[in-house]
Amino acid sequence: MTIQRRQFLSVMIGAATLALFPGDARANAAPDAAHAEGVESMRRVGEAYLSQRPAEADRDRLRYLLQQDLQRSGITLCAEHSPAGVTRGFEDMIKADFAANRTIMLDGWVLSVTECRLCALQVIG
């Protein structure tokens, strides 16, 4: 099975949202083969990113950088924001990264900095 970019993005953003909102969003997660492959792809991308940017190999640092980017998109991590709102924020950030050429070539993929940081956050835990 080869994962498609759309599947990868869905799993990656979903996993990041679960990390930020562990309670209610996790109940709706139904792992399947595509999900498992997406998680493995995230792990590989996250490890490759951290090997290129070891200064970001810290959970608090990555969360801070992602929160700063979310705030630039008009979203702050607080109780009133739903997982769906944060998911849309990540999607907007990824589009903005590509528009601003904030991309990195990793594991044969051209990814946005936001995508790489989300994957790295999953590796660090």
Contacts in CASP RR format, 6 or more apart in sequence:
PFRMAT RR
TARGET T0000
AUTHOR 0000-0000-0000
METHOD contacts of the structure
MODEL  1
MTIQRRQFLSVMIGAATLALFPGDARANAAPDAAHAEGVESMRRVGEAYL
SQRPAEADRDRLRYLLQQDLQRSGITLCAEHSPAGVTRGFEDMIKADFAA
NRTIMLDGWVLSVTECRLCALQVIG
1 33 0 8 1.000
1 34 0 8 1.000
1 37 0 8 1.000
3 34 0 8 1.000
3 37 0 8 1.000
3 38 0 8 1.000
3 41 0 8 1.000
5 109 0 8 1.000
7 34 0 8 1.000
7 37 0 8 1.000
7 38 0 8 1.000
8 38 0 8 1.000
8 41 0 8 1.000
8 42 0 8 1.000
9 91 0 8 1.000
9 94 0 8 1.000
9 115 0 8 1.000
11 34 0 8 1.000
11 35 0 8 1.000
11 38 0 8 1.000
11 39 0 8 1.000
11 41 0 8 1.000
11 42 0 8 1.000
12 38 0 8 1.000
12 42 0 8 1.000
12 115 0 8 1.000
12 118 0 8 1.000
12 119 0 8 1.000
12 122 0 8 1.000
13 87 0 8 1.000
13 90 0 8 1.000
13 91 0 8 1.000
13 118 0 8 1.000
14 25 0 8 1.000
14 29 0 8 1.000
14 87 0 8 1.000
15 39 0 8 1.000
15 42 0 8 1.000
15 118 0 8 1.000
15 122 0 8 1.000
16 66 0 8 1.000
16 90 0 8 1.000
16 118 0 8 1.000
16 121 0 8 1.000
16 122 0 8 1.000
17 25 0 8 1.000
17 83 0 8 1.000
17 86 0 8 1.000
17 87 0 8 1.000
17 90 0 8 1.000
18 25 0 8 1.000
18 26 0 8 1.000
18 29 0 8 1.000
18 83 0 8 1.000
19 121 0 8 1.000
19 122 0 8 1.000
19 125 0 8 1.000
20 77 0 8 1.000
20 83 0 8 1.000
20 86 0 8 1.000
21 82 0 8 1.000
21 83 0 8 1.000
21 86 0 8 1.000
24 83 0 8 1.000
25 83 0 8 1.000
29 35 0 8 1.000
39 122 0 8 1.000
41 107 0 8 1.000
42 118 0 8 1.000
42 119 0 8 1.000
42 122 0 8 1.000
42 123 0 8 1.000
43 119 0 8 1.000
43 122 0 8 1.000
43 123 0 8 1.000
44 107 0 8 1.000
45 106 0 8 1.000
45 107 0 8 1.000
45 109 0 8 1.000
45 111 0 8 1.000
45 115 0 8 1.000
45 116 0 8 1.000
45 119 0 8 1.000
46 106 0 8 1.000
46 116 0 8 1.000
46 119 0 8 1.000
46 120 0 8 1.000
46 122 0 8 1.000
46 123 0 8 1.000
47 123 0 8 1.000
48 106 0 8 1.000
48 107 0 8 1.000
49 56 0 8 1.000
49 104 0 8 1.000
49 106 0 8 1.000
49 116 0 8 1.000
49 117 0 8 1.000
49 119 0 8 1.000
49 120 0 8 1.000
50 56 0 8 1.000
50 57 0 8 1.000
50 120 0 8 1.000
50 123 0 8 1.000
50 124 0 8 1.000
52 104 0 8 1.000
52 106 0 8 1.000
53 120 0 8 1.000
55 61 0 8 1.000
56 62 0 8 1.000
56 65 0 8 1.000
56 117 0 8 1.000
56 120 0 8 1.000
57 120 0 8 1.000
57 124 0 8 1.000
58 124 0 8 1.000
59 121 0 8 1.000
59 124 0 8 1.000
59 125 0 8 1.000
62 117 0 8 1.000
62 120 0 8 1.000
62 121 0 8 1.000
62 124 0 8 1.000
63 121 0 8 1.000
65 117 0 8 1.000
66 114 0 8 1.000
66 117 0 8 1.000
66 118 0 8 1.000
66 121 0 8 1.000
67 76 0 8 1.000
67 77 0 8 1.000
69 93 0 8 1.000
69 114 0 8 1.000
70 76 0 8 1.000
70 77 0 8 1.000
70 86 0 8 1.000
70 89 0 8 1.000
70 90 0 8 1.000
70 93 0 8 1.000
72 93 0 8 1.000
73 89 0 8 1.000
73 92 0 8 1.000
73 93 0 8 1.000
73 96 0 8 1.000
74 89 0 8 1.000
75 81 0 8 1.000
75 85 0 8 1.000
75 86 0 8 1.000
75 89 0 8 1.000
77 86 0 8 1.000
90 114 0 8 1.000
90 118 0 8 1.000
93 112 0 8 1.000
93 114 0 8 1.000
94 112 0 8 1.000
94 114 0 8 1.000
94 115 0 8 1.000
96 102 0 8 1.000
97 103 0 8 1.000
97 112 0 8 1.000
97 113 0 8 1.000
97 114 0 8 1.000
97 115 0 8 1.000
98 112 0 8 1.000
102 112 0 8 1.000
102 113 0 8 1.000
102 114 0 8 1.000
103 110 0 8 1.000
103 111 0 8 1.000
103 112 0 8 1.000
103 113 0 8 1.000
104 110 0 8 1.000
104 111 0 8 1.000
104 112 0 8 1.000
104 113 0 8 1.000
104 116 0 8 1.000
105 111 0 8 1.000
106 116 0 8 1.000
111 119 0 8 1.000
END
